[in-house]
């Protein structure tokens, strides 16, 4: 999924995603992306020419991976931290990705220009009452607050066209709150895909998919086993992380 990171002199480390398709620099300390944004991008059913909105885009991993998998999309990433926004822009240039832009703004108060076909996010999920991270950047990226999922769902769904989609990657424990948030935003949840750490292990993460003003019934999908018993990625995960395969929802 990620090439070995090279430590630079500007406080970042540089590597790659999707088997080298995406050049990716991110902070050496504070908030660092795992495989979550790559899996999120794989689950968005975008087609060339469509518009995609991402909330909490960080250094650009998800949107850039989606653009690498589906050339010709137009994307807007909204990130509160201006330092991460600057990194995302630099990563887009380094990866030769066109049609994708990033803005430093609060998703909850921004009015994105135009209409979008799809929206996606990996929202902050640490409980507001939990122990604070000593690293301010990580605290900002991961600390949630009461009603955060509702606020993000409303902000992401509002600029979607009729039957536009919303895709989230979340802790499994937040599923009830996320389902309620989608309903509040006018987005019908249609699919839940568990991400199993290994065979026989409880799911810690889920992919949740919904359709604005949709009518389809919610489906619980078989899920994706991420790791083998030896600790490496399963072939099904490897093809997503290295070869830009889609995750159908």
C-alpha positions, 0 to 999 in steps of 0.5 A: 500500500505504502512505499517505505517513508523517506524522512525529509528536513521539513517535518514530513515523510515522503512515500507513495500509495497504490503501488506508486501511483500516488506520491504522498508526503505527510507529517512525521508527527501528529496525525498520520494516515493509515490504510483507511483513506485508501479503503474509503477511496476504493468504496466511492462509486465515482465515474469519469467526469463526476464531482466528488466532495471530501470532508477532512481531506488531510494531506489528500490521500483519499481524494488522490487515490480516488483520482488515480483509480478514476481518471477524469473526476473533479474533486474538492477536499475540505480540511480545517488544518491549513498545513495539511491542505498545503501538503495535499496540494503539493501531493496532487502536483507530485502525483500529476493529478489534475482536477482536484483541489483542496481548501482550508475551511470548516466543513460545517460552515463552508458552502461548496460551489456547485453540485456534487455526485459523491461525498466521502469522509473519515470523520474524527472519531475519538470521544470528546471525553477521552484522553487528549493526545499530546500532539495538537495536530492529531488531537485536531484531526481525531477528536470528535464532539457530541453531534459531530457525525450529524453535523458532518453528514448534513454538510456533506449531503447538502450539496449532493445531487438527487441520488448522490452518494455518501461514503464514510469509514468509521469505527464499528461502534459508531454505526448507530450514531452514523445511521441516525446522522445519515437519516437526519441529513436526508441520506438513506443508508444502503450498505454496511461493509465490515472490515475484519482485522483478520479472520475470526476477529471482531470488526473495528472499522466499517464502510458505510454507504448511503444515497441521498433521497434513496429508497433501497433497503440497508444491506449488511455486506460480507465484509473484507478481511484485511490481514492473513494469520501471518500478519500480511495483507490478504490478496483481496486487500492487496489488490485494493491497496496496491492495484487500485481495485474498487470495493463495490458497495 
